[in-house]
Amino acid sequence: MSCPRCQGSLEELSLGDVSTVTCPHCGFADVPVEHVQEEEEPESWRDAFNRFYEH
Ligand SMILES: [Zn+2]
């Protein structure tokens, strides 16, 4: 699978039963990303991981 933007190789990420692909070369992602304040994004990811491991 290659990036539709830059034809580089994509990386697959998964969290629980949700998976997506992103391009480390140009930043392409196959899911729409809501642009929130950058400082809040690591926090929400940490919360998601905490929920995942608590179950
Ligand atoms: Zn790319």
mmCIF file of the protein (N, C-alpha, C, O) and its ligand, coordinates in Angstrom:
data_MODEL
# 
_entry.id   MODEL 
# 
loop_
_entity.id 
_entity.type 
_entity.pdbx_number_of_molecules 
1 polymer     1 
2 non-polymer 1 
# 
_entity_poly.entity_id                      1 
_entity_poly.type                           'polypeptide(L)' 
_entity_poly.nstd_linkage                   no 
_entity_poly.nstd_monomer                   no 
_entity_poly.pdbx_seq_one_letter_code       MSCPRCQGSLEELSLGDVSTVTCPHCGFADVPVEHVQEEEEPESWRDAFNRFYEH 
_entity_poly.pdbx_seq_one_letter_code_can   MSCPRCQGSLEELSLGDVSTVTCPHCGFADVPVEHVQEEEEPESWRDAFNRFYEH 
_entity_poly.pdbx_strand_id                 A 
# 
loop_
_entity_poly_seq.entity_id 
_entity_poly_seq.num 
_entity_poly_seq.mon_id 
_entity_poly_seq.hetero 
1 1  MET n 
1 2  SER n 
1 3  CYS n 
1 4  PRO n 
1 5  ARG n 
1 6  CYS n 
1 7  GLN n 
1 8  GLY n 
1 9  SER n 
1 10 LEU n 
1 11 GLU n 
1 12 GLU n 
1 13 LEU n 
1 14 SER n 
1 15 LEU n 
1 16 GLY n 
1 17 ASP n 
1 18 VAL n 
1 19 SER n 
1 20 THR n 
1 21 VAL n 
1 22 THR n 
1 23 CYS n 
1 24 PRO n 
1 25 HIS n 
1 26 CYS n 
1 27 GLY n 
1 28 PHE n 
1 29 ALA n 
1 30 ASP n 
1 31 VAL n 
1 32 PRO n 
1 33 VAL n 
1 34 GLU n 
1 35 HIS n 
1 36 VAL n 
1 37 GLN n 
1 38 GLU n 
1 39 GLU n 
1 40 GLU n 
1 41 GLU n 
1 42 PRO n 
1 43 GLU n 
1 44 SER n 
1 45 TRP n 
1 46 ARG n 
1 47 ASP n 
1 48 ALA n 
1 49 PHE n 
1 50 ASN n 
1 51 ARG n 
1 52 PHE n 
1 53 TYR n 
1 54 GLU n 
1 55 HIS n 
# 
loop_
_struct_asym.id 
_struct_asym.entity_id 
A 1 
B 2 
# 
loop_
_chem_comp.id 
_chem_comp.type 
_chem_comp.mon_nstd_flag 
ALA 'L-peptide linking' y 
ARG 'L-peptide linking' y 
ASN 'L-peptide linking' y 
ASP 'L-peptide linking' y 
CYS 'L-peptide linking' y 
GLN 'L-peptide linking' y 
GLU 'L-peptide linking' y 
GLY 'peptide linking'   y 
HIS 'L-peptide linking' y 
LEU 'L-peptide linking' y 
MET 'L-peptide linking' y 
PHE 'L-peptide linking' y 
PRO 'L-peptide linking' y 
SER 'L-peptide linking' y 
THR 'L-peptide linking' y 
TRP 'L-peptide linking' y 
TYR 'L-peptide linking' y 
VAL 'L-peptide linking' y 
ZN  non-polymer         . 
# 
_pdbx_entity_nonpoly.entity_id   2 
_pdbx_entity_nonpoly.name        ? 
_pdbx_entity_nonpoly.comp_id     ZN 
# 
_pdbx_nonpoly_scheme.asym_id         B 
_pdbx_nonpoly_scheme.entity_id       2 
_pdbx_nonpoly_scheme.mon_id          ZN 
_pdbx_nonpoly_scheme.ndb_seq_num     1 
_pdbx_nonpoly_scheme.pdb_seq_num     101 
_pdbx_nonpoly_scheme.auth_seq_num    101 
_pdbx_nonpoly_scheme.pdb_mon_id      ZN 
_pdbx_nonpoly_scheme.auth_mon_id     ZN 
_pdbx_nonpoly_scheme.pdb_strand_id   A 
_pdbx_nonpoly_scheme.pdb_ins_code    . 
# 
loop_
_atom_site.group_PDB 
_atom_site.id 
_atom_site.type_symbol 
_atom_site.label_atom_id 
_atom_site.label_alt_id 
_atom_site.label_comp_id 
_atom_site.label_asym_id 
_atom_site.label_entity_id 
_atom_site.label_seq_id 
_atom_site.pdbx_PDB_ins_code 
_atom_site.Cartn_x 
_atom_site.Cartn_y 
_atom_site.Cartn_z 
_atom_site.occupancy 
_atom_site.B_iso_or_equiv 
_atom_site.pdbx_formal_charge 
_atom_site.auth_seq_id 
_atom_site.auth_comp_id 
_atom_site.auth_asym_id 
_atom_site.auth_atom_id 
_atom_site.pdbx_PDB_model_num 
ATOM   1   N  N  . MET A 1 1  ? 0.856   -1.191 0.000  1.00 0.00 ? 1   MET A N  1 
ATOM   2   C  CA . MET A 1 1  ? 0.000   0.000  0.000  1.00 0.00 ? 1   MET A CA 1 
ATOM   3   C  C  . MET A 1 1  ? 0.894   1.243  0.000  1.00 0.00 ? 1   MET A C  1 
ATOM   4   O  O  . MET A 1 1  ? 1.829   1.348  0.793  1.00 0.00 ? 1   MET A O  1 
ATOM   5   N  N  . SER A 1 2  ? 0.595   2.165  -0.887 1.00 0.00 ? 2   SER A N  1 
ATOM   6   C  CA . SER A 1 2  ? 1.428   3.354  -0.974 1.00 0.00 ? 2   SER A CA 1 
ATOM   7   C  C  . SER A 1 2  ? 0.579   4.607  -0.824 1.00 0.00 ? 2   SER A C  1 
ATOM   8   O  O  . SER A 1 2  ? -0.631  4.597  -1.051 1.00 0.00 ? 2   SER A O  1 
ATOM   9   N  N  . CYS A 1 3  ? 1.239   5.667  -0.441 1.00 0.00 ? 3   CYS A N  1 
ATOM   10  C  CA . CYS A 1 3  ? 0.563   6.928  -0.174 1.00 0.00 ? 3   CYS A CA 1 
ATOM   11  C  C  . CYS A 1 3  ? 0.023   7.531  -1.468 1.00 0.00 ? 3   CYS A C  1 
ATOM   12  O  O  . CYS A 1 3  ? 0.751   7.639  -2.455 1.00 0.00 ? 3   CYS A O  1 
ATOM   13  N  N  . PRO A 1 4  ? -1.259  7.926  -1.465 1.00 0.00 ? 4   PRO A N  1 
ATOM   14  C  CA . PRO A 1 4  ? -1.828  8.570  -2.653 1.00 0.00 ? 4   PRO A CA 1 
ATOM   15  C  C  . PRO A 1 4  ? -1.258  9.955  -2.915 1.00 0.00 ? 4   PRO A C  1 
ATOM   16  O  O  . PRO A 1 4  ? -1.412  10.502 -4.007 1.00 0.00 ? 4   PRO A O  1 
ATOM   17  N  N  . ARG A 1 5  ? -0.610  10.508 -1.925 1.00 0.00 ? 5   ARG A N  1 
ATOM   18  C  CA . ARG A 1 5  ? -0.046  11.851 -2.092 1.00 0.00 ? 5   ARG A CA 1 
ATOM   19  C  C  . ARG A 1 5  ? 1.383   11.805 -2.623 1.00 0.00 ? 5   ARG A C  1 
ATOM   20  O  O  . ARG A 1 5  ? 1.709   12.460 -3.612 1.00 0.00 ? 5   ARG A O  1 
ATOM   21  N  N  . CYS A 1 6  ? 2.230   11.024 -1.956 1.00 0.00 ? 6   CYS A N  1 
ATOM   22  C  CA . CYS A 1 6  ? 3.649   11.071 -2.313 1.00 0.00 ? 6   CYS A CA 1 
ATOM   23  C  C  . CYS A 1 6  ? 4.179   9.704  -2.745 1.00 0.00 ? 6   CYS A C  1 
ATOM   24  O  O  . CYS A 1 6  ? 5.366   9.562  -3.039 1.00 0.00 ? 6   CYS A O  1 
ATOM   25  N  N  . GLN A 1 7  ? 3.294   8.689  -2.784 1.00 0.00 ? 7   GLN A N  1 
ATOM   26  C  CA . GLN A 1 7  ? 3.668   7.339  -3.226 1.00 0.00 ? 7   GLN A CA 1 
ATOM   27  C  C  . GLN A 1 7  ? 4.661   6.657  -2.300 1.00 0.00 ? 7   GLN A C  1 
ATOM   28  O  O  . GLN A 1 7  ? 5.233   5.626  -2.654 1.00 0.00 ? 7   GLN A O  1 
ATOM   29  N  N  . GLY A 1 8  ? 4.872   7.226  -1.109 1.00 0.00 ? 8   GLY A N  1 
ATOM   30  C  CA . GLY A 1 8  ? 5.729   6.572  -0.132 1.00 0.00 ? 8   GLY A CA 1 
ATOM   31  C  C  . GLY A 1 8  ? 4.986   5.427  0.527  1.00 0.00 ? 8   GLY A C  1 
ATOM   32  O  O  . GLY A 1 8  ? 3.779   5.273  0.339  1.00 0.00 ? 8   GLY A O  1 
ATOM   33  N  N  . SER A 1 9  ? 5.706   4.623  1.301  1.00 0.00 ? 9   SER A N  1 
ATOM   34  C  CA . SER A 1 9  ? 5.060   3.504  1.980  1.00 0.00 ? 9   SER A CA 1 
ATOM   35  C  C  . SER A 1 9  ? 4.325   3.998  3.223  1.00 0.00 ? 9   SER A C  1 
ATOM   36  O  O  . SER A 1 9  ? 4.820   4.850  3.961  1.00 0.00 ? 9   SER A O  1 
ATOM   37  N  N  . LEU A 1 10 ? 3.133   3.442  3.435  1.00 0.00 ? 10  LEU A N  1 
ATOM   38  C  CA . LEU A 1 10 ? 2.305   3.867  4.556  1.00 0.00 ? 10  LEU A CA 1 
ATOM   39  C  C  . LEU A 1 10 ? 2.586   3.020  5.781  1.00 0.00 ? 10  LEU A C  1 
ATOM   40  O  O  . LEU A 1 10 ? 3.011   1.869  5.677  1.00 0.00 ? 10  LEU A O  1 
ATOM   41  N  N  . GLU A 1 11 ? 2.341   3.607  6.947  1.00 0.00 ? 11  GLU A N  1 
ATOM   42  C  CA . GLU A 1 11 ? 2.447   2.864  8.188  1.00 0.00 ? 11  GLU A CA 1 
ATOM   43  C  C  . GLU A 1 11 ? 1.043   2.613  8.728  1.00 0.00 ? 11  GLU A C  1 
ATOM   44  O  O  . GLU A 1 11 ? 0.192   3.502  8.694  1.00 0.00 ? 11  GLU A O  1 
ATOM   45  N  N  . GLU A 1 12 ? 0.803   1.401  9.227  1.00 0.00 ? 12  GLU A N  1 
ATOM   46  C  CA . GLU A 1 12 ? -0.492  1.091  9.793  1.00 0.00 ? 12  GLU A CA 1 
ATOM   47  C  C  . GLU A 1 12 ? -0.442  1.220  11.298 1.00 0.00 ? 12  GLU A C  1 
ATOM   48  O  O  . GLU A 1 12 ? 0.468   0.720  11.960 1.00 0.00 ? 12  GLU A O  1 
ATOM   49  N  N  . LEU A 1 13 ? -1.452  1.908  11.825 1.00 0.00 ? 13  LEU A N  1 
ATOM   50  C  CA . LEU A 1 13 ? -1.564  2.077  13.265 1.00 0.00 ? 13  LEU A CA 1 
ATOM   51  C  C  . LEU A 1 13 ? -2.862  1.440  13.720 1.00 0.00 ? 13  LEU A C  1 
ATOM   52  O  O  . LEU A 1 13 ? -3.866  1.495  13.009 1.00 0.00 ? 13  LEU A O  1 
ATOM   53  N  N  . SER A 1 14 ? -2.848  0.839  14.894 1.00 0.00 ? 14  SER A N  1 
ATOM   54  C  CA . SER A 1 14 ? -4.086  0.269  15.411 1.00 0.00 ? 14  SER A CA 1 
ATOM   55  C  C  . SER A 1 14 ? -4.224  0.562  16.888 1.00 0.00 ? 14  SER A C  1 
ATOM   56  O  O  . SER A 1 14 ? -3.241  0.590  17.629 1.00 0.00 ? 14  SER A O  1 
ATOM   57  N  N  . LEU A 1 15 ? -5.463  0.781  17.307 1.00 0.00 ? 15  LEU A N  1 
ATOM   58  C  CA . LEU A 1 15 ? -5.760  0.993  18.716 1.00 0.00 ? 15  LEU A CA 1 
ATOM   59  C  C  . LEU A 1 15 ? -7.055  0.249  18.993 1.00 0.00 ? 15  LEU A C  1 
ATOM   60  O  O  . LEU A 1 15 ? -8.110  0.648  18.501 1.00 0.00 ? 15  LEU A O  1 
ATOM   61  N  N  . GLY A 1 16 ? -6.996  -0.820 19.769 1.00 0.00 ? 16  GLY A N  1 
ATOM   62  C  CA . GLY A 1 16 ? -8.176  -1.638 19.957 1.00 0.00 ? 16  GLY A CA 1 
ATOM   63  C  C  . GLY A 1 16 ? -8.586  -2.238 18.626 1.00 0.00 ? 16  GLY A C  1 
ATOM   64  O  O  . GLY A 1 16 ? -7.777  -2.864 17.943 1.00 0.00 ? 16  GLY A O  1 
ATOM   65  N  N  . ASP A 1 17 ? -9.850  -2.045 18.259 1.00 0.00 ? 17  ASP A N  1 
ATOM   66  C  CA . ASP A 1 17 ? -10.297 -2.581 16.975 1.00 0.00 ? 17  ASP A CA 1 
ATOM   67  C  C  . ASP A 1 17 ? -10.372 -1.504 15.914 1.00 0.00 ? 17  ASP A C  1 
ATOM   68  O  O  . ASP A 1 17 ? -11.006 -1.693 14.876 1.00 0.00 ? 17  ASP A O  1 
ATOM   69  N  N  . VAL A 1 18 ? -9.724  -0.367 16.168 1.00 0.00 ? 18  VAL A N  1 
ATOM   70  C  CA . VAL A 1 18 ? -9.681  0.701  15.187 1.00 0.00 ? 18  VAL A CA 1 
ATOM   71  C  C  . VAL A 1 18 ? -8.286  0.754  14.594 1.00 0.00 ? 18  VAL A C  1 
ATOM   72  O  O  . VAL A 1 18 ? -7.293  0.801  15.320 1.00 0.00 ? 18  VAL A O  1 
ATOM   73  N  N  . SER A 1 19 ? -8.219  0.745  13.276 1.00 0.00 ? 19  SER A N  1 
ATOM   74  C  CA . SER A 1 19 ? -6.917  0.852  12.642 1.00 0.00 ? 19  SER A CA 1 
ATOM   75  C  C  . SER A 1 19 ? -6.975  1.880  11.532 1.00 0.00 ? 19  SER A C  1 
ATOM   76  O  O  . SER A 1 19 ? -8.028  2.133  10.945 1.00 0.00 ? 19  SER A O  1 
ATOM   77  N  N  . THR A 1 20 ? -5.829  2.462  11.258 1.00 0.00 ? 20  THR A N  1 
ATOM   78  C  CA . THR A 1 20 ? -5.759  3.447  10.198 1.00 0.00 ? 20  THR A CA 1 
ATOM   79  C  C  . THR A 1 20 ? -4.360  3.415  9.616  1.00 0.00 ? 20  THR A C  1 
ATOM   80  O  O  . THR A 1 20 ? -3.458  2.786  10.171 1.00 0.00 ? 20  THR A O  1 
ATOM   81  N  N  . VAL A 1 21 ? -4.189  4.084  8.517  1.00 0.00 ? 21  VAL A N  1 
ATOM   82  C  CA . VAL A 1 21 ? -2.857  4.172  7.944  1.00 0.00 ? 21  VAL A CA 1 
ATOM   83  C  C  . VAL A 1 21 ? -2.458  5.629  7.851  1.00 0.00 ? 21  VAL A C  1 
ATOM   84  O  O  . VAL A 1 21 ? -3.283  6.503  7.585  1.00 0.00 ? 21  VAL A O  1 
ATOM   85  N  N  . THR A 1 22 ? -1.182  5.874  8.074  1.00 0.00 ? 22  THR A N  1 
ATOM   86  C  CA . THR A 1 22 ? -0.659  7.220  7.957  1.00 0.00 ? 22  THR A CA 1 
ATOM   87  C  C  . THR A 1 22 ? 0.626   7.182  7.152  1.00 0.00 ? 22  THR A C  1 
ATOM   88  O  O  . THR A 1 22 ? 1.287   6.148  7.056  1.00 0.00 ? 22  THR A O  1 
ATOM   89  N  N  . CYS A 1 23 ? 0.966   8.318  6.580  1.00 0.00 ? 23  CYS A N  1 
ATOM   90  C  CA . CYS A 1 23 ? 2.208   8.411  5.825  1.00 0.00 ? 23  CYS A CA 1 
ATOM   91  C  C  . CYS A 1 23 ? 3.223   9.215  6.626  1.00 0.00 ? 23  CYS A C  1 
ATOM   92  O  O  . CYS A 1 23 ? 2.993   10.392 6.902  1.00 0.00 ? 23  CYS A O  1 
ATOM   93  N  N  . PRO A 1 24 ? 4.341   8.601  7.003  1.00 0.00 ? 24  PRO A N  1 
ATOM   94  C  CA . PRO A 1 24 ? 5.359   9.325  7.761  1.00 0.00 ? 24  PRO A CA 1 
ATOM   95  C  C  . PRO A 1 24 ? 6.117   10.331 6.904  1.00 0.00 ? 24  PRO A C  1 
ATOM   96  O  O  . PRO A 1 24 ? 6.856   11.162 7.433  1.00 0.00 ? 24  PRO A O  1 
ATOM   97  N  N  . HIS A 1 25 ? 5.945   10.265 5.601  1.00 0.00 ? 25  HIS A N  1 
ATOM   98  C  CA . HIS A 1 25 ? 6.717   11.129 4.702  1.00 0.00 ? 25  HIS A CA 1 
ATOM   99  C  C  . HIS A 1 25 ? 6.059   12.486 4.505  1.00 0.00 ? 25  HIS A C  1 
ATOM   100 O  O  . HIS A 1 25 ? 6.734   13.515 4.521  1.00 0.00 ? 25  HIS A O  1 
ATOM   101 N  N  . CYS A 1 26 ? 4.719   12.491 4.316  1.00 0.00 ? 26  CYS A N  1 
ATOM   102 C  CA . CYS A 1 26 ? 4.044   13.754 4.032  1.00 0.00 ? 26  CYS A CA 1 
ATOM   103 C  C  . CYS A 1 26 ? 2.953   14.063 5.040  1.00 0.00 ? 26  CYS A C  1 
ATOM   104 O  O  . CYS A 1 26 ? 2.355   15.138 4.996  1.00 0.00 ? 26  CYS A O  1 
ATOM   105 N  N  . GLY A 1 27 ? 2.684   13.125 5.959  1.00 0.00 ? 27  GLY A N  1 
ATOM   106 C  CA . GLY A 1 27 ? 1.685   13.383 6.975  1.00 0.00 ? 27  GLY A CA 1 
ATOM   107 C  C  . GLY A 1 27 ? 0.279   12.988 6.575  1.00 0.00 ? 27  GLY A C  1 
ATOM   108 O  O  . GLY A 1 27 ? -0.673  13.274 7.301  1.00 0.00 ? 27  GLY A O  1 
ATOM   109 N  N  . PHE A 1 28 ? 0.130   12.337 5.435  1.00 0.00 ? 28  PHE A N  1 
ATOM   110 C  CA . PHE A 1 28 ? -1.191  11.913 4.994  1.00 0.00 ? 28  PHE A CA 1 
ATOM   111 C  C  . PHE A 1 28 ? -1.786  10.894 5.967  1.00 0.00 ? 28  PHE A C  1 
ATOM   112 O  O  . PHE A 1 28 ? -1.070  10.038 6.486  1.00 0.00 ? 28  PHE A O  1 
ATOM   113 N  N  . ALA A 1 29 ? -3.095  10.986 6.214  1.00 0.00 ? 29  ALA A N  1 
ATOM   114 C  CA . ALA A 1 29 ? -3.796  9.992  7.015  1.00 0.00 ? 29  ALA A CA 1 
ATOM   115 C  C  . ALA A 1 29 ? -5.117  9.677  6.330  1.00 0.00 ? 29  ALA A C  1 
ATOM   116 O  O  . ALA A 1 29 ? -5.736  10.557 5.732  1.00 0.00 ? 29  ALA A O  1 
ATOM   117 N  N  . ASP A 1 30 ? -5.548  8.426  6.415  1.00 0.00 ? 30  ASP A N  1 
ATOM   118 C  CA . ASP A 1 30 ? -6.762  8.057  5.696  1.00 0.00 ? 30  ASP A CA 1 
ATOM   119 C  C  . ASP A 1 30 ? -8.035  8.338  6.479  1.00 0.00 ? 30  ASP A C  1 
ATOM   120 O  O  . ASP A 1 30 ? -9.126  7.959  6.051  1.00 0.00 ? 30  ASP A O  1 
ATOM   121 N  N  . VAL A 1 31 ? -7.904  8.998  7.619  1.00 0.00 ? 31  VAL A N  1 
ATOM   122 C  CA . VAL A 1 31 ? -9.086  9.421  8.360  1.00 0.00 ? 31  VAL A CA 1 
ATOM   123 C  C  . VAL A 1 31 ? -9.027  10.929 8.526  1.00 0.00 ? 31  VAL A C  1 
ATOM   124 O  O  . VAL A 1 31 ? -7.948  11.498 8.691  1.00 0.00 ? 31  VAL A O  1 
ATOM   125 N  N  . PRO A 1 32 ? -10.191 11.580 8.483  1.00 0.00 ? 32  PRO A N  1 
ATOM   126 C  CA . PRO A 1 32 ? -10.206 13.024 8.714  1.00 0.00 ? 32  PRO A CA 1 
ATOM   127 C  C  . PRO A 1 32 ? -9.821  13.325 10.149 1.00 0.00 ? 32  PRO A C  1 
ATOM   128 O  O  . PRO A 1 32 ? -10.317 12.693 11.081 1.00 0.00 ? 32  PRO A O  1 
ATOM   129 N  N  . VAL A 1 33 ? -8.944  14.281 10.319 1.00 0.00 ? 33  VAL A N  1 
ATOM   130 C  CA . VAL A 1 33 ? -8.478  14.634 11.652 1.00 0.00 ? 33  VAL A CA 1 
ATOM   131 C  C  . VAL A 1 33 ? -9.016  16.009 12.008 1.00 0.00 ? 33  VAL A C  1 
ATOM   132 O  O  . VAL A 1 33 ? -8.796  16.988 11.294 1.00 0.00 ? 33  VAL A O  1 
ATOM   133 N  N  . GLU A 1 34 ? -9.717  16.059 13.114 1.00 0.00 ? 34  GLU A N  1 
ATOM   134 C  CA . GLU A 1 34 ? -10.206 17.355 13.554 1.00 0.00 ? 34  GLU A CA 1 
ATOM   135 C  C  . GLU A 1 34 ? -9.046  18.147 14.138 1.00 0.00 ? 34  GLU A C  1 
ATOM   136 O  O  . GLU A 1 34 ? -8.291  17.659 14.979 1.00 0.00 ? 34  GLU A O  1 
ATOM   137 N  N  . HIS A 1 35 ? -8.930  19.365 13.673 1.00 0.00 ? 35  HIS A N  1 
ATOM   138 C  CA . HIS A 1 35 ? -7.804  20.152 14.139 1.00 0.00 ? 35  HIS A CA 1 
ATOM   139 C  C  . HIS A 1 35 ? -8.162  20.848 15.450 1.00 0.00 ? 35  HIS A C  1 
ATOM   140 O  O  . HIS A 1 35 ? -8.824  21.886 15.475 1.00 0.00 ? 35  HIS A O  1 
ATOM   141 N  N  . VAL A 1 36 ? -7.703  20.243 16.519 1.00 0.00 ? 36  VAL A N  1 
ATOM   142 C  CA . VAL A 1 36 ? -7.870  20.851 17.831 1.00 0.00 ? 36  VAL A CA 1 
ATOM   143 C  C  . VAL A 1 36 ? -6.531  21.445 18.219 1.00 0.00 ? 36  VAL A C  1 
ATOM   144 O  O  . VAL A 1 36 ? -5.553  21.328 17.481 1.00 0.00 ? 36  VAL A O  1 
ATOM   145 N  N  . GLN A 1 37 ? -6.488  22.072 19.360 1.00 0.00 ? 37  GLN A N  1 
ATOM   146 C  CA . GLN A 1 37 ? -5.224  22.616 19.812 1.00 0.00 ? 37  GLN A CA 1 
ATOM   147 C  C  . GLN A 1 37 ? -4.217  21.483 19.985 1.00 0.00 ? 37  GLN A C  1 
ATOM   148 O  O  . GLN A 1 37 ? -4.533  20.444 20.565 1.00 0.00 ? 37  GLN A O  1 
ATOM   149 N  N  . GLU A 1 38 ? -3.027  21.687 19.491 1.00 0.00 ? 38  GLU A N  1 
ATOM   150 C  CA . GLU A 1 38 ? -2.034  20.621 19.492 1.00 0.00 ? 38  GLU A CA 1 
ATOM   151 C  C  . GLU A 1 38 ? -1.729  20.120 20.900 1.00 0.00 ? 38  GLU A C  1 
ATOM   152 O  O  . GLU A 1 38 ? -1.394  18.950 21.089 1.00 0.00 ? 38  GLU A O  1 
ATOM   153 N  N  . GLU A 1 39 ? -1.845  21.005 21.885 1.00 0.00 ? 39  GLU A N  1 
ATOM   154 C  CA . GLU A 1 39 ? -1.521  20.603 23.249 1.00 0.00 ? 39  GLU A CA 1 
ATOM   155 C  C  . GLU A 1 39 ? -2.535  19.601 23.789 1.00 0.00 ? 39  GLU A C  1 
ATOM   156 O  O  . GLU A 1 39 ? -2.231  18.836 24.704 1.00 0.00 ? 39  GLU A O  1 
ATOM   157 N  N  . GLU A 1 40 ? -3.746  19.607 23.220 1.00 0.00 ? 40  GLU A N  1 
ATOM   158 C  CA . GLU A 1 40 ? -4.777  18.717 23.740 1.00 0.00 ? 40  GLU A CA 1 
ATOM   159 C  C  . GLU A 1 40 ? -4.684  17.323 23.119 1.00 0.00 ? 40  GLU A C  1 
ATOM   160 O  O  . GLU A 1 40 ? -5.193  16.363 23.696 1.00 0.00 ? 40  GLU A O  1 
ATOM   161 N  N  . GLU A 1 41 ? -4.060  17.197 21.983 1.00 0.00 ? 41  GLU A N  1 
ATOM   162 C  CA . GLU A 1 41 ? -4.086  15.918 21.280 1.00 0.00 ? 41  GLU A CA 1 
ATOM   163 C  C  . GLU A 1 41 ? -3.369  14.788 22.034 1.00 0.00 ? 41  GLU A C  1 
ATOM   164 O  O  . GLU A 1 41 ? -3.930  13.697 22.142 1.00 0.00 ? 41  GLU A O  1 
ATOM   165 N  N  . PRO A 1 42 ? -2.162  15.001 22.555 1.00 0.00 ? 42  PRO A N  1 
ATOM   166 C  CA . PRO A 1 42 ? -1.514  13.913 23.315 1.00 0.00 ? 42  PRO A CA 1 
ATOM   167 C  C  . PRO A 1 42 ? -2.326  13.517 24.537 1.00 0.00 ? 42  PRO A C  1 
ATOM   168 O  O  . PRO A 1 42 ? -2.300  12.360 24.958 1.00 0.00 ? 42  PRO A O  1 
ATOM   169 N  N  . GLU A 1 43 ? -3.041  14.469 25.103 1.00 0.00 ? 43  GLU A N  1 
ATOM   170 C  CA . GLU A 1 43 ? -3.837  14.175 26.284 1.00 0.00 ? 43  GLU A CA 1 
ATOM   171 C  C  . GLU A 1 43 ? -4.978  13.224 25.935 1.00 0.00 ? 43  GLU A C  1 
ATOM   172 O  O  . GLU A 1 43 ? -5.226  12.257 26.655 1.00 0.00 ? 43  GLU A O  1 
ATOM   173 N  N  . SER A 1 44 ? -5.671  13.496 24.831 1.00 0.00 ? 44  SER A N  1 
ATOM   174 C  CA . SER A 1 44 ? -6.792  12.639 24.464 1.00 0.00 ? 44  SER A CA 1 
ATOM   175 C  C  . SER A 1 44 ? -6.288  11.248 24.074 1.00 0.00 ? 44  SER A C  1 
ATOM   176 O  O  . SER A 1 44 ? -6.950  10.249 24.355 1.00 0.00 ? 44  SER A O  1 
ATOM   177 N  N  . TRP A 1 45 ? -5.122  11.179 23.429 1.00 0.00 ? 45  TRP A N  1 
ATOM   178 C  CA . TRP A 1 45 ? -4.568  9.873  23.091 1.00 0.00 ? 45  TRP A CA 1 
ATOM   179 C  C  . TRP A 1 45 ? -4.204  9.109  24.356 1.00 0.00 ? 45  TRP A C  1 
ATOM   180 O  O  . TRP A 1 45 ? -4.406  7.897  24.434 1.00 0.00 ? 45  TRP A O  1 
ATOM   181 N  N  . ARG A 1 46 ? -3.671  9.810  25.339 1.00 0.00 ? 46  ARG A N  1 
ATOM   182 C  CA . ARG A 1 46 ? -3.320  9.143  26.589 1.00 0.00 ? 46  ARG A CA 1 
ATOM   183 C  C  . ARG A 1 46 ? -4.580  8.619  27.273 1.00 0.00 ? 46  ARG A C  1 
ATOM   184 O  O  . ARG A 1 46 ? -4.580  7.514  27.816 1.00 0.00 ? 46  ARG A O  1 
ATOM   185 N  N  . ASP A 1 47 ? -5.651  9.406  27.248 1.00 0.00 ? 47  ASP A N  1 
ATOM   186 C  CA . ASP A 1 47 ? -6.904  8.946  27.827 1.00 0.00 ? 47  ASP A CA 1 
ATOM   187 C  C  . ASP A 1 47 ? -7.406  7.710  27.103 1.00 0.00 ? 47  ASP A C  1 
ATOM   188 O  O  . ASP A 1 47 ? -7.897  6.776  27.736 1.00 0.00 ? 47  ASP A O  1 
ATOM   189 N  N  . ALA A 1 48 ? -7.289  7.698  25.798 1.00 0.00 ? 48  ALA A N  1 
ATOM   190 C  CA . ALA A 1 48 ? -7.749  6.553  25.026 1.00 0.00 ? 48  ALA A CA 1 
ATOM   191 C  C  . ALA A 1 48 ? -6.954  5.306  25.398 1.00 0.00 ? 48  ALA A C  1 
ATOM   192 O  O  . ALA A 1 48 ? -7.525  4.228  25.560 1.00 0.00 ? 48  ALA A O  1 
ATOM   193 N  N  . PHE A 1 49 ? -5.654  5.450  25.531 1.00 0.00 ? 49  PHE A N  1 
ATOM   194 C  CA . PHE A 1 49 ? -4.829  4.306  25.911 1.00 0.00 ? 49  PHE A CA 1 
ATOM   195 C  C  . PHE A 1 49 ? -5.165  3.838  27.321 1.00 0.00 ? 49  PHE A C  1 
ATOM   196 O  O  . PHE A 1 49 ? -5.206  2.638  27.592 1.00 0.00 ? 49  PHE A O  1 
ATOM   197 N  N  . ASN A 1 50 ? -5.406  4.791  28.216 1.00 0.00 ? 50  ASN A N  1 
ATOM   198 C  CA . ASN A 1 50 ? -5.748  4.413  29.582 1.00 0.00 ? 50  ASN A CA 1 
ATOM   199 C  C  . ASN A 1 50 ? -7.038  3.613  29.606 1.00 0.00 ? 50  ASN A C  1 
ATOM   200 O  O  . ASN A 1 50 ? -7.131  2.601  30.302 1.00 0.00 ? 50  ASN A O  1 
ATOM   201 N  N  . ARG A 1 51 ? -8.031  4.057  28.852 1.00 0.00 ? 51  ARG A N  1 
ATOM   202 C  CA . ARG A 1 51 ? -9.294  3.319  28.807 1.00 0.00 ? 51  ARG A CA 1 
ATOM   203 C  C  . ARG A 1 51 ? -9.056  1.924  28.235 1.00 0.00 ? 51  ARG A C  1 
ATOM   204 O  O  . ARG A 1 51 ? -9.617  0.939  28.715 1.00 0.00 ? 51  ARG A O  1 
ATOM   205 N  N  . PHE A 1 52 ? -8.218  1.857  27.206 1.00 0.00 ? 52  PHE A N  1 
ATOM   206 C  CA . PHE A 1 52 ? -7.986  0.579  26.547 1.00 0.00 ? 52  PHE A CA 1 
ATOM   207 C  C  . PHE A 1 52 ? -7.356  -0.418 27.497 1.00 0.00 ? 52  PHE A C  1 
ATOM   208 O  O  . PHE A 1 52 ? -7.744  -1.587 27.520 1.00 0.00 ? 52  PHE A O  1 
ATOM   209 N  N  . TYR A 1 53 ? -6.385  0.032  28.285 1.00 0.00 ? 53  TYR A N  1 
ATOM   210 C  CA . TYR A 1 53 ? -5.673  -0.906 29.162 1.00 0.00 ? 53  TYR A CA 1 
ATOM   211 C  C  . TYR A 1 53 ? -6.434  -1.188 30.459 1.00 0.00 ? 53  TYR A C  1 
ATOM   212 O  O  . TYR A 1 53 ? -6.192  -2.208 31.104 1.00 0.00 ? 53  TYR A O  1 
ATOM   213 N  N  . GLU A 1 54 ? -7.341  -0.304 30.842 1.00 0.00 ? 54  GLU A N  1 
ATOM   214 C  CA . GLU A 1 54 ? -8.103  -0.551 32.057 1.00 0.00 ? 54  GLU A CA 1 
ATOM   215 C  C  . GLU A 1 54 ? -9.122  -1.668 31.868 1.00 0.00 ? 54  GLU A C  1 
ATOM   216 O  O  . GLU A 1 54 ? -9.502  -2.334 32.830 1.00 0.00 ? 54  GLU A O  1 
ATOM   217 N  N  . HIS A 1 55 ? -9.565  -1.874 30.626 1.00 0.00 ? 55  HIS A N  1 
ATOM   218 C  CA . HIS A 1 55 ? -10.605 -2.876 30.392 1.00 0.00 ? 55  HIS A CA 1 
ATOM   219 C  C  . HIS A 1 55 ? -10.054 -4.288 30.290 1.00 0.00 ? 55  HIS A C  1 
ATOM   220 O  O  . HIS A 1 55 ? -10.816 -5.235 30.094 1.00 0.00 ? 55  HIS A O  1 
HETATM 221 ZN ZN . ZN  B 2 .  ? 2.844   10.538 1.711  1.00 0.00 2 101 ZN  A ZN 1 
# 
